[in-house]
Amino acid sequence: MNTQPKDHHPQAWLVLIAVSLSAMSVLGNSIGMISLLLPRMMSEFAVDVQSIQWVLTAFMLTMVVVMPAVGWLGDFFGQRELYLGSLSIYIVSTFACTTAWNFPSLIVLRIVQGISAGCFFPLTTPFIFNSFAEGRRGFVLGISNLTLITGSTIGSLIASALSDQFGWHWGFYYTIALCLAALLLGYLVLRNPDRAKVGRFDFPGALTLGTAVVSAVLLVTQRDTPIGLNTRTLTLVALCVVSAVAFIWLELRTRFPLVDLGIYRYAAFAAGSALGFIVPAATTAITLLLPIFLQRILGYSIFQSAILRVPSGMTTAVIGPFTGWLSDRMDPRFLIGFGVVGFAGMLLVLSDLNTHSSAATIAGFLVLVGIASMCIWSPLTNTMFSALPSESVRLGAGLQALMRQLGRSVGGALIAVMFSHCSSLRIARLVGTVSASSAIFTHYLDTISRSLLASTHPKPDTLAVELIQRSIWQEATVAAFSDCYRITATVFLTALIPVIFLKRKQPPTE
């Protein structure tokens, strides 16, 4: 007798394909393809790491501000209508990003793009949960991860090859094709779940939450501001704290809150939300810094950088469904705990990368990073949403997506600031050992100058100094990468604390 649970939607797998295509585009524009294009953008717009991170942060931060309203917007417009409408706007804004004429215009267009993405991206999990039976969701989420990883890997290769030949603008074009397919398929197969009664929109809650999040990110991304007490820092701290406290106070008292904080009474969901912030924040150490290391230090092209991700993408595509299947049959804390420890270990391994590291070595490290990540995400998602009653899944999905994007926003900002400070300290330390009176410096300068005398360069001594300066910059940059990875690995181990509370429980019957 067939005991397989029956799905809730006759075309459930087409629903999965539709929402996965749109999610694939968002991931490419936040943590995938776009990170490969950053070094090229840095050169074209003449900006540094701390500035270029705003290409990521502007998009993800805007999504964070919009996401809490998805529950109310879904009830007001209908979940299907919200998805299709915001996806249409996203397609237009993605194309508009390719027309950016300078760096500020690109950031503005990325904000518009983030607003639309924040409306449909959190709906991915609710559509899946509403379409598949409960006993199959862990496996289906693993399949969803497989689809996202495989599509993102192939798409990154296509986009990077085009970008190498025609410029970074072409990196955005393949996501438009994905979204057009998702829009057409979604129009045909998506359907609305039961809609709750629409209450008054919580404008005070939205305002205080947005203010708290934006001020927090601005606080950690301050440029040319000395560490310590100053007017700007104190203002941002006060604004962030007051807004956060006001938001919590308002949400606990209002009849129709923007975020029903009562959802955090489910321990597994609350713990998963903490992990949903910590893991993406740490992942930005790889997605933001590694392409810069590969292209600006090792001299790789965009396409070569993308090739290194292929073995990792293929491996995690296979591992994803397996870890999702396991999460339906065992205590998820073992899988997630293993993934956290493994991910921290791989960050430490990546800290040993240098100018002599081979492509095969780097690709192998990324494969292990991908395996560790899949041991976290599929079990975590399944555990979090299995702990919620069905009517809270959409709200939970919005909050989970919010925490992930907030983690990426804050993590990217912190990593960029950390790298800038570590790089400055390393350069200062190396420059401190270089002086005209230094015997070592004089020896190397004379050696290089003599080797350049045979060349046609009119000033071999000047060229020798430039070569030494380039060497100092390169050595300091490699050391700064190493510092960032070690610090991130150490802090990341705090993710083991919420893992303790991830025991899956059935939601209470109501």
N, C-alpha and C positions, 0 to 999 in steps of 0.2 A: 504493500500500500504506500502511496506517495505521501510522505509526511512533510514535504517541503512547504513552508509557509507561503501563502498566496500573496502576491504583490498587490498594492492598493491602486495601481495604475496599469491599464492594459498595454501601454507603450512606455513602461518605466525605463527601459534601457535607452530609448530615444531621448527621454527627459535628461538622463545622465549625460548623454553626449552633448546636448544643447547647453546645459549649464556649465559643463566642463570646458567647452570651447571658449565661452566668455570669461570664465575664471582663468583660463590659460593666458588670455590676453592681458588681464589685470596683473597676473604674476609676472609676465614678461615686462610690463611697464613699471614694476616696482622692485623686483628682486632678481629678475632673470636677464633678459636681453639687454635692458637699459644699462645694467652695470657694466656690460662689455663695451658700451659706447662712451662711457664717461671719460676715459683717457683721451679719446679723439675730441670730445667736446672741450676738455680742458685746454687742448692746444688751439682749437679754433676760436674759442672765446677768451683765451688768455686768462684763465682763472686757476686758483689752486684747489687743493683737496677740500679745504674748509668751505669754499664757495660752491664747488661742484656738487657737494652732497645735497644742496638744496634742490637739485633736479629730482632726487629721490624723496627728500623730506617734504617738499611742497605738495607732491602728489599724495604721499601717504598720510601726512598730517591733515590734509583736507578730507580725505576719506574718514579719518578718525572722528572729525567734528560732525560729519554727516551721518555716520553709521547708527548712532543711537536713535535717530528719527525714523529708521527703516521700519520698525514695528508699527508706528503710528501711520506712516505713509502707506504701508501695505494694507492696513485696514481702511484707510481713506480712499485710495485709488483702486485697490485690489492688487494682490501680490503679482499676478500675471501682468497687469497693465503697468505696474511700477517697473517691473523687470524689462519689458519691451520698450517702454518709453525712455528710461534712463540709458539703456543700451544704445538706442538710436542717437541720443545726444553724445554718448561716449565715442561713437564712430566718427561723428563730425569733429569733435574736439581733438581726437587722435590725429586726424588729417591736418587739422589746424596747427598742431605742434610741428609738423614738417615745414611750415611756412615761417617759423620764428626767424626774425631778422637780427636779433641780438640776445644776449643772455637774459636780461630782464623780461623780454617778451616771451621767451621760452618758459620762464618760471610762472608767469601769469597764465599761459595756456595750460601748463601742467596743473595749476590749481583748478581750472575749469574741468579738465579731464578727471581730476580726483573727485570732484563733486558728483559727477555722473557715475563714476565707478563705485563710490561709496553707497549708492542707492541699489545697485543690482548685485554687487559681489557678495554681500551677506546672505542673499537669498539662495545661494547654491545649496547649502546644507538643508534648509527647509524643503526645497523642492525634492531633494533626494529622500529625505525622511518621510515626506508625504506620499512618495511613489513606491517605496519598497517596504516589505514586511519587516517587523522588528528583528527576527532571527537572521536576516540577511544583510543588515545594514553595515556591520563591521567589514564583511567581505566586499560589499559594494563600495564603501569608502576607500578600501584598498585599491579596488579597480579604478576609482576616481583619481586617486593619487598616481596610479600607473598612467592613466590618460594624460594627466597634467604634466607629468615628468617627461613622458615620451614626446608629446607634442611640443613642449617647451624646448626640449633638446634639439629636435629637428628644426623647429622654427628659429632657434638661436643660430644654428648653422647657416640657414638660408639668409637670415637677416645680417649676420656678420659678414658673409661673403659679399652681399650687395653693398654693405657699408664700407668695406675695404675698397671697393671699386668706385662707388658713386657718392660716398659721404654718409655721415651718421643719420641723415634724414630717412634713408631707406630702411633703417632698423625699425621704424614705426609702421611701415606699410604692410608687413605680413600680418600684424595684429588686426588690421582693418578687415582682411579677408576672413580671419577667424570669427570676428564679430558679425560680419554679414551672414555667415553660415549659421551662427548661433541665433541670430535674429529671425531668420527664415524658419529654422527648425523649431525654435521656441514658439513662434506664432502658430505653428501647426499642432504641437503636442502639449504645451504647458496648459494647466488649468488651475483655477483658483481654489484654494482650500476654503474651509468655512471661515467667514470673516467675523471678527469680534466687533462689538458696538464701538463706534468711534467716539472718543471723548475729546475734550478740548486739548489743543496742542500746548505742550509745556514750554512756552517761550522763555520764561525765566530759567528753567533748567537747562535748556539748550544754550542760552547765553553764558551762564556761569560755567558749564562744562567746557564750552569752546574757549572761554577766556583762560581757564585753568590749564588746559592742554597747550594752547599756543604760548602762553607766558612761560610754561615749564620748558618748552623746546627753545624759545628765545633765550632763556636763562643759560642753558648749557651750550648755546652756540655763540655766545658773545665773542666778538673779535676785538683784538687790541685793547682788552680791558684787563687790568692787573687783578690777580686773585686777591680777594679780600673784600672789605666793606667799601662800597661806593654807592652813589645815588642810584645808578641804573640797576645794579644788582639788588639792592634793598627794595627798589620799586617792584622789580619782577618777582622777587620772593614773596613780598607782601601780596601782590596781585594774585599769584598762584595759590597761596595758602588760603586767602580770604575767599577766592572764587571756589576752591575745592570744598571748603567747609560750608559755604552757602549752598552749593549744589547738593551736598548730602542732606542738609537741613531741609531744603525745598522738596527733594524727592521723597523724604520720609513723611512730609506733611500734606503734599498735594494729592488730590483725588485721582488725577490722571497724570502720573509721573512720566517723564521722558524715558527714564530707566527705572524699572521696578526692582529696587535693590533687594526685595524679598527673595529674588531668584538665587541670591548668594547663600541662602540658608541650606541649600543642597551642597554638602561639603565637597563632593567630587567635582561639581561644576566650579565652585570657588577655587579649589586647588588647581584645576585645569586652567582657569583664567590666569592665575599667577604664572603657570608654566607658559601659557600662551603669550605672555609678555616677555619673559626671560629668554626663551629659546630664540625667537626672531631677533631680539636685541643682540644676542651673541652672534647670530648667523651673519649679521651685517659686517662683522670683522672679516668674513670671507667674501661676501658678495660685493662689498665696497672696495676693500683694499687689494684683494688678490688680482683683479684685472689690471689695476694700476701697477702693481709689482710686475706682472707678466709683460705688460706693454711698454712701460717706461724704464724698467730696470733690465729685463731680459731681452727686450726688443721684439716681442712677439707681435704679430698682427692681430686684428680683431678676430679673424677667422681661426687663427692658430689658438687663440685663447678659448674660443668656443669649442674647438676640437677636444681640448683637454677635459671638457665637461661631459663628453659623450659617454665614456665608460661609466662614470658615476651615474648619469641619467639612466643608462640601460640597466645597471645593477639595481638601482632603487626602484625602477619600474617592475622588476621581478620580485623584489623583497616586499614592496608595498602591500599587495594583496595577501601575501603570506602572513605578515604581521597583523593585518586586519583580521584575517581568519583566526589567528592565535588569540587575538583580543576577545573573541567571542567564547573562548574555551578555557581561559586561564586568568589568573589574577594579573591585571594589566600593570601592576606596580613593578613586577619583575622585568617586564619588557621595557617599560619607560625608564626605570632606574638604570638598566643596562645601557640604554641609549644615552642617557645624561652623562654617565661616567665615560662612555666611549667617545662622545662628542668632545668633552673636556680634554680627554687624552689626545685626540687628533688636533685640537687647537695648539697643544704643546708641541706636537710633532711639526706642525706647520711653522712654528716659531723658529725652527732650525733651517728653513729655506734660505738659500743664498744665491749668489750669481753663478754658482757651479751646479745648481740643482737641475737635473734633467727633466725633460717633459714627461717621461715615463714615471719618474718618481712622484712628480706633482699629481699626475693623473691617478696614480695608485692611492695617494693620500685622499684625494677627493672621493674616490670610491668608498673608502672606509668612513668618511664623513657622511656620505649619503646613506650608508647602511645604518649608522647610528641615528640619523635623523628619522628614518622610517620606523625605527624601533620606538620612537617617541610619538610621531604624529597620528598614525592610524589608530593605535590603542587609545591615545589621549582623546581624540575626537569621539570615538565610540563610547568611551567611558563617561565623558562629560554629558553627552546628550541622552544616553541611556538613563541617567540619573534624573532627568527632567520629565515632568508630565508633558503630554503631547502639545497642549496649548501653549507651552512656554518655549518650544523648540525654536520658533522664529526669533523671539527675543534673545534667547541664548545664543543663536547663531550670529545675530548682529553684535552682541557683546563680545563673543569670541573673536570675530573678525576685527572688531574695534581694538581689542587687546593686542592682537597680532600686529596690526598696522601701527598702533601706538608704540609697541616694542621696536618695530623696525624704524620708526621715526626717531624716537629717543636714542635707540642704539646707534643709528647712522650718525646722528648729531654728535653723540659722545665719542664714537670711534674717530670721527673726523677731527674733533678737538684734541683728543688724546694723541692722535698721530701727529698733528701739528706741533703740540708741545714736546712730544718725544723727539721729533725730528729736530726741532730748534735746540733742545738740550744736547743731543748727540753732535750736531754741527758745532755748537759752542765748545764742547769738550774736545773735539778733534782739532778745531781751529786754534784752541789754546795751546796745542802742542806744536803748532807750526809758526815759526818766526824766522827772521833772517839770521838770528844768532843760534838757531837750532842746528846742530851738526847733522842730524838725520835729514832735516829738510834741505840743507845745503847740499848734502851728498846726492839726494834724489834729483834736486833741481839741476845740478851739474851733469848728472848721468843722462837725464832726459834732454837737456840742452845740447850735449855733444851728439846724441843720436839724431837730433833734428838739424844739425849744422849742414848735413848733406842734402837737406831738403831745400826747396825754393822759397820757404817761408821767410819773409823779410826780418821778422823778429822772433827767432827761436826761443829766446828767454821768455817772452810774453806767452807764446804758445805753450811752453813747458808749465808755466804757472796756471794757465787755463786747464791743462790736463790734470794737474794736481788738484785744482779746485773741483773739477768734475769727479775725480776719484773720492775726494772727501764727501761730496754730496751723495755719491752712490753708497759709500760705506755707511754714512749716517742714516740714509733712507732705509737700507736693509736692516740696520739695527733698530730703527723705529718700528718697522713692521714686526720684528721679533718681540719688542717690548709690548706692543699692542696685543699680540696673540697670547703672550704669557699672562698679562693682566686679565684679559677676557676669560681665559681658561680657569683662572683661580676664582674669579667672581661667579662664573657659570655654575660651579659646584653647589652654590646656594639653591639651585633648582631641585636638589634632592629633598629639600624640606617639604615642599608641597606634594611630592610624589607619595609621601606616607599617607595622605588623605584621599588617595584616588581609588580606594576599594569601591567596586561597582555595586550599587544597590538598586533595587527596583523602586521606581517612584511611588509615592503613596497613592492609593486609589481615592478618587474624589467623587 
